[in-house]
Amino acid sequence: MMNSYNPYICNWVVEEKRAKKMSIDGLYASIDDCQQCVKNGIDYYGKYVDQISIYRKELHTRKVVVIK
């Protein structure tokens, strides 16, 4: 069986599970990291934009005000 992991594409299922386990501070830190990647032009396939949306969705689910 081949590994289907692609480092350039966001795996939504894996990231959503990971986000549920993160602290609120961890979610904010991950959003910051992803935003820096986008700002620096290293988000060729939209992976980091996708991750930002997942982390923001998790914050919204927890009824945390998203400030970023």
Secondary structure per residue as TSV (DSSP state, phi and psi in degrees):
chain	resnum	aa	ss	phi	psi
A	1	M	-	360.0	131.8
A	2	M	-	-88.5	147.7
A	3	N	-	-77.6	126.3
A	4	S	-	-96.2	13.1
A	5	Y	-	-65.6	129.6
A	6	N	-	-123.9	114.5
A	7	P	T	-67.8	-10.4
A	8	Y	T	-99.5	-8.7
A	9	I	S	-119.3	136.4
A	10	C	-	-74.3	127.7
A	11	N	-	-92.1	102.1
A	12	W	H	-60.4	-40.5
A	13	V	H	-63.6	-47.2
A	14	V	H	-64.8	-45.0
A	15	E	H	-67.5	-36.8
A	16	E	H	-65.7	-39.9
A	17	K	H	-65.0	-42.2
A	18	R	H	-63.6	-43.0
A	19	A	H	-62.1	-36.9
A	20	K	H	-63.8	-25.2
A	21	K	H	-91.5	-11.6
A	22	M	S	-79.1	150.9
A	23	S	-	-75.6	167.6
A	24	I	H	-61.6	-44.1
A	25	D	H	-62.0	-37.9
A	26	G	H	-64.3	-39.1
A	27	L	H	-64.8	-45.3
A	28	Y	H	-62.0	-41.5
A	29	A	H	-64.3	-39.9
A	30	S	H	-66.9	-38.9
A	31	I	H	-61.1	-44.5
A	32	D	H	-59.2	-46.0
A	33	D	H	-59.9	-45.9
A	34	C	H	-64.2	-40.6
A	35	Q	H	-63.4	-36.1
A	36	Q	H	-66.0	-39.2
A	37	C	H	-62.4	-44.2
A	38	V	H	-63.9	-45.4
A	39	K	H	-60.5	-35.9
A	40	N	T	-86.7	4.1
A	41	G	T	76.3	26.7
A	42	I	-	-112.7	33.3
A	43	D	-	-118.0	59.0
A	44	Y	T	-58.3	-36.2
A	45	Y	T	-110.6	8.4
A	46	G	S	82.5	12.4
A	47	K	H	-58.4	-46.5
A	48	Y	H	-73.1	-33.7
A	49	V	H	-63.6	-41.8
A	50	D	H	-62.1	-44.0
A	51	Q	H	-62.9	-41.0
A	52	I	H	-57.1	-45.2
A	53	S	H	-65.0	-35.7
A	54	I	H	-66.7	-45.1
A	55	Y	H	-67.2	-39.4
A	56	R	H	-65.4	-39.3
A	57	K	H	-61.3	-41.2
A	58	E	H	-64.9	-41.5
A	59	L	H	-61.7	-41.5
A	60	H	H	-63.1	-41.6
A	61	T	H	-59.5	-36.9
A	62	R	T	-83.2	2.6
A	63	K	T	61.4	37.1
A	64	V	-	-95.7	136.0
A	65	V	-	-70.2	123.0
A	66	V	-	-86.5	118.0
A	67	I	-	-103.6	1.4
A	68	K	-	-121.6	360.0
